[in-house]
């Protein structure tokens, strides 16, 4: 059960980063450094989520 909660928490953080990326890209003078960092964090979370899902028995 704790694993499911962790996956949900990571999914929530992933969605938050997705919104932040979307908001940054629509700004007239988007900060490319910030975008790069947000995308890096999002990818790291995605990898962690996928790893946890693979280790969960179905």
N, C-alpha and C positions, 0 to 999 in steps of 0.2 A: 504494500500500500504506500509506503514512503516513496518508493520509486515513481509511482504514478503522480504523487504530489510534486515531486521534483521536476518531472517532465512538464506538468502544468505550469509550474513556476517559470521554467525556462521558456516555454511557449509564450507566456505572458510578456516576459522581458523581450523576446524576439519580436513580438508584435509592436511593443513600445518603440523598439529601435527602428522598425519598418516605418512607423508613423514619423519619427524624428527625421529619417532619411527623406521621406516624401516632403515634409515641411521644409527641410533645408534646400531641396532641389527646386522648389517653387519660389524661393526667395530671389529677388533680382540680382543680388550679389552673393550667391551661394559660396560658402567657405569650403573650398575643395579639400583642405586638410581635415576639417571636421567631418565631411562626407566620407573621406577615406577611413577615418577612425571608426565612424559609426558602422560602415560596411564591414570592416574587419571584425568588430565585436559581434555583429549579426551573424557573420559566417562562422565564427568560433562557437556561438550558441547553437547554431544549426548543426554543426558537427557533433557537439555534445549531446544534443537531443537525439540525433540519429543513432549515436553510439548507445545511449541508454535504451532506446526503443529496440535495438537489435539484441540487447542483453535481456530484454523482458520476454519471458515465455508467453506464447500466444495460445 
